[in-house]
Amino acid sequence: MRVLIAQFAHETNTFSRLPTTLEDYRRRWLLEGDEIVPRFRGTRTEIGGLIDHAEKVGWQLVPTVAANATPSGKLTRETWETIRDRILARARKVADVSGAVLALHGAMVSETEDDAEGALLEGLRGVLGASVPIIVTLDLHANATPRMAKHANALISYRTYPHTDQYERAQQAAALLDRIVAGSAKAQTVLVQPPTLVGADHGRTVQPGPMRDLLAMAERFEQEDGIHVVSIQAGFMPADIEWAGPSVAVSHDPARADRALAIANELSHEIWRRRDEETITYRSVDEVMRAVKVDPGGGPLVIADGTDNPGGGGYGDATNLLRALISGDAKGVAVGHLYDPAAAQAAIKAGAGQTLRVSLGGHVDPAFGAPIETEAHVQSLSDGSFINDGPMAKGVRSEMGPTAVLRIGGVEVIVISNRLQNTDLQTFLSQGIDPRQRRAVVVKSVHHFRAAYAPIAREVMIVDSGALCTPDPKRHAYTRLRRPIWPLDEFPGG
């Protein structure tokens, strides 16, 4: 059984001023063919799950491309077409493929394609033909589209946020593919979307709330004959495309099409009914500063700079929170991290143990906090490379690029050269900082950090520092989104 596999992942914030290039993929990973399996064997990723399944049941894997980049703006035309064409070219060269499994995100937008994953699946379907099953794994925050559903036999989304089940979703995809190839199952996908841009508590599954209730309903529906997979996508709000927002995808036997549609409609109605329920509260910078000055012990205060989250397309260099910490003479605080390649290079040139004048952060868009002009002590330098301890992406190598730890008064700042979200304790530990021994730590993240940091925190605070990843969609100017849509428009009856 020969199975084609590919990964082409990106969560595109169309309001970002940073275009996504091939170099952005290379900074994270852009691999082809025989490079893929050695890189991901033994990792808790989708590809790691497919490798383990293949070795267990005797699949012959046909790796094409594995490509992943930190969320940012639209993919340039060159980037999109280059990676797409590499996947399709390798698919054309393969004979007698039994099926394909693709690890996508579901919220990719290019300069030329609002529905990039749908276009990729349509192209792959044209190469493989109608009879070859294509199974797709998606991020929980996918903006799923009718074209994706049309060309995939199943859309299987993560069921955890923080995303700690990529491996399990890949195994689920592989098991369904086995059943289809063996002839014990037939599968097609129906997709339904409610008229809302936000909902399902943005997909949060750590605490009880709408998303956990929706997933429980989905799991009950999956016990029915002919209902293979019921996926809930919470959607990705900062994307100005027609299909942005929550959705429900049901993979089903063609004979159960009516029942599958009824299930999708019921779950879609539930998303709509509970659309305004949220389980977290954003705090102001002033509130955070008051909390930083209190040290009752029992672990660090973990502060998530949620609106400057690189995992949602934020620039990772907003300075409003850092400026408050420095001017407020905060003590025992570690910031992990701030994106500023120029400052990192200046620190490297100065050398460890030296003091330098630096213009720190705020370079991508000073509207989210101007650069901080200050003197800083170079505490340490490194290449910024580490292996994630997990739970997220366990075993995967992360590259912060040339990295410097700068000390400014009582604040340590990890300054990095590659934008990425802080999801792992190794962000600090690899730089000689033990976050468990600090009064407070700041992470550039909005929710994924919880998997690693909540267990060590005495308290968690999410701060709205006024950066790009605002929780309020009314701060964005949408022009391509379907309308009317909540909460941008009024609906009769509320």
Beta strands, then each sheet from edge to edge (+ up, - down):
strand 1: 2-9
strand 2: 29-32
strand 3: 60-68
strand 4: 99-104
strand 5: 134-138
strand 6: 154-157
strand 7: 188-192
strand 8: 227-233
strand 9: 247-252
strand 10: 282-283
strand 11: 301-305
strand 12: 333-339
strand 13: 355-360
strand 14: 372-382
strand 15: 385-387
strand 16: 397-399
strand 17: 403-408
strand 18: 411-416
strand 19: 440-443
strand 20: 459-463
sheet 1: 2+ 3- 1- 4- 5- 6-
sheet 2: 7+ 9- 8+
sheet 3: 10+ 20+ 11+ 19+ 12+ 18+ 17- 14+ 13-
sheet 4: 15+ 16-
end
